[in-house]
């Protein structure tokens, strides 16, 4: 603060009181300007000494100021700007900002329920799409109809082979004689390319059931042919015995044996 005691009376009349406005928040404080008095009392001339300074008594409207060059410009902030009101968009439970919001838990539970429901629905729809796509690559209706077939064994004489169609493939059913069974069971296992016992390839000794597809390149062998009396593939010269085992030629494996069961002595079900 600037003191008037160190100034001469003639200079003091040029002093005036001013305040500057400082903006705080959105409310303004009007500046106060104290006008200078029209009449200024003249003090007698005196020497400014420590003793005389103590006797000087200021007269008139003398007010301290931080400005030495008269009144300053006063600027006011905008007081006509109003804060936005979102009351129309708020829920009734959240209108008062001083009260706790008790609906948060219920709204959160509703959100979780909706997310879980939509997730389950999406998974179910995706599963149906995948199943429909996979079903297009499955076997056709006519092939599924032949998934299982019944074979009347009374129509196959001993020592003969009959061919059936099963799942789009030829099925060989052979009624073996006792001599043929003894012959294939006396074979040295070390001489076989794909060693397999005859008892492991049949359910009953006198019946052989194999898929008539050569294991070399998928040709169909001829029954009751070849050097071993079983099956012979004329395409590349593969020979199989009466047990369907490869004995000679380029085929690497024995003929495949499907699943089959006997319903009775005269009926067999394949598949």
Secondary structure as UniProt FT lines:
FT   HELIX           4..6
FT   HELIX           9..12
FT   TURN            13..14
FT   TURN            25..26
FT   HELIX           50..55
FT   HELIX           87..89
FT   HELIX           92..94
FT   TURN            97..98
FT   HELIX           104..135
FT   TURN            136..137
FT   HELIX           141..145
FT   STRAND          149..152
FT   HELIX           153..155
FT   TURN            158..159
FT   STRAND          161..166
FT   TURN            167..168
FT   STRAND          169..175
FT   HELIX           178..185
FT   HELIX           189..191
FT   HELIX           198..200
FT   TURN            205..206
FT   STRAND          207..211
FT   TURN            215..217
FT   STRAND          222..223
FT   TURN            227..228
FT   STRAND          231..233
FT   TURN            234..237
FT   STRAND          238..240
FT   TURN            242..243
FT   STRAND          246..248
FT   STRAND          260..262
FT   STRAND          267..270
//
